[in-house]
Amino acid sequence: MKIMLPNFAVCIAIGALFIAIAGAEDPYRFFNWNVTYGNIYPLGVRQQGILINGQFPGPDIHSVTNDNLIINVINSLDEPFLISWNGVQQRRNSFEDGVYGTTCPIPPGKNFTYILQVKDQIGSFYYFPSLAFHKAVGGFGGIRILSRPRIPVPFDEPTDDFTVLIGDWYKSNHTALKAILDRGHKLRSPDGILINGRGPNSASFTVQQGKTYRLRISNVGLQNSLNFRIQNHRMKLVEVEGTHTVQQMYSSLDVHCGQSYSVLFTADQPSQDYYIVVSSRFTTPTLTTTGVLHYSNSARKVSGPIPGGPTIQVDWSLNQARSIRTNLTASGPRPNPQGSYHYGMINTSRTIIIQSSAGQVNGKQRYGLNSVSFKPADTPLKLADYFNIGGVFRVGSISDKPTGGGLYLDTSVMGADYRTFVEIVFQNPEDIVQSYHLDGYQFFVVGMDGGVWTQASRNVYNLRDGVARSTIQSSGHANIWANSFTYVFIPTRARSETNSQSPRMHVFVGGQAAVTLDHSNLPTKQPLTLAKVS
């Protein structure tokens, strides 16, 4: 039997049960957003985009560690709407995650106020709409969480700090794209690539010669991995999704769907304009767009051939990903060094293998994990858990190992134990790069390789300085490997709800002992955590 909530007001009332606001010592930042349709022209043709306060992309969120963010979202669309906070850890407020299946959609003409605390967090992230392909037409923007003034940062403050949102783009409306999948077809190649919502040679960043700048780069696109580079300039990687990294120099950087990176570069070249280039990886043909790095005293406009970059070289991308490691001596959001958490010394209690797949179900193109294509329940799972409503979901409806069977629909929920350390292997046998994201969590990336994971793969795990992040890629068939895998370690801490790009699943972390550490005022003797991965 399907359980329906009577109206959205109930969701708002229930939401209050999950809100935990920090003490007066932590500042509050208030945002009021009106979500509307509007005409946009990113690739030179008129499209109906999704705007926030009339902006495409939406406004940035600037915050500091431990800030409370009060974001009132008014849905002025003619369809339900939700926003997810990609990479922001939901430690006390998993109800605020903003994904279908965990949060009630905001009905047309109504509002919902998200209450988030960026507790013990720093870094570069972004937000995006999580329903109905809305992300394909806008509604996304950058999030930056700065360190508190008394916490040392492992590099000098840059002259300026820019958000750079890159992503593939279609000229089609989001409803048309969804209809393609519903007719049983995969999406065709995108029509182009955008930089901050602009097409070729339209985005521009002004710098002063001799100064150093920070770029916060996020791939907000639908499906393509992208390579980012600046003509004649090298970039120093300093932070990945909330973790300060070993500072290495790169001439270009692969940014896979859903990922965020922070780099520093110095405007140390002769005074002129230079190309900023973003191109697709592992595609035929290669899509390319450009922006402009404008020196304030420039004597010459950008011209000449566009600098080339990697195209189908999977090994190049894999080696670069392996090179990204945690700066063990740098402080994170707290003054203690990031390396003080010795994840490699903790025994894992369980191995979960997640394998992606694609196919048709009931004539529609679907994507799944371990053969299950996620079907949203009528009642958000967190609310069903709170009120002990039966028939909404079933723990164990998805296996923790690949089944080898065909795709089928289910509200996929996997059980796990609270306060354990879990090893997760993301196995990708497909011919495209997959991104896997745990919303509300970070995990430690301990390795990736081609082929099929075996227990012997543990012999080459990085148990010392693997980067902690929320989104990782697995390369698939492309080029030289039959398939590939990525493996991560994750601690199952307090109750939180997470999400990622489709396909998706939920992980239900149970255990009565967790009640004492949970801040959401949920009833005792209930399974404690929902985590969604896709």
Buried (B, 14 or more C-beta within 10 A) or exposed (E): EEBEBEEBEEBBEBBEEBBBEBEEEBEEBEBEBBBBBBEBBBBEEEBBBBBBEEBBBBEBBBBBBBBBBBBBBBBBBEBBBBBBBBBBBBBBBBBBBBBBBBBBBBBEEBBBBBBBBBBEBBBBBBBBBBBBBBBBBBBBBBBBBBBEEEBEBBBEEBBBBBBBBBBBBBBBBBBEBBEBBEEBEEBEBBBBBBBBBBBBBBBBBBBBBEBBBBBBBBBBBBBBBBBBBBBBBBBBBBBBBBBBBBBEEBEBBBBBBBBBBBBBBBBEBEBBBBBBBBBBBBBEEBBBBBBBBBBEEBEEEBEEEBBEBBBBBBEBBBEBBBEBBBBBEBBBBBEEBBBEBEBBEBEBEEBBBBBBBBBBBEEBBBBBBBBBBBBBBEBBBBBBBBBEBEEBBBBEBBBBEBEEEEBBBBBBBBBBBBBBBBBBBBBBBBEBBBBBBBBBBBBBBBBBBBEBBEEEBBEEBBBBBBBBBBBBBBBBBBBEBEBBBBBBBBBBBBBBBBBBBBBBBBBBBBBEEBBEEBBBEBEEEBBBBBBBBB
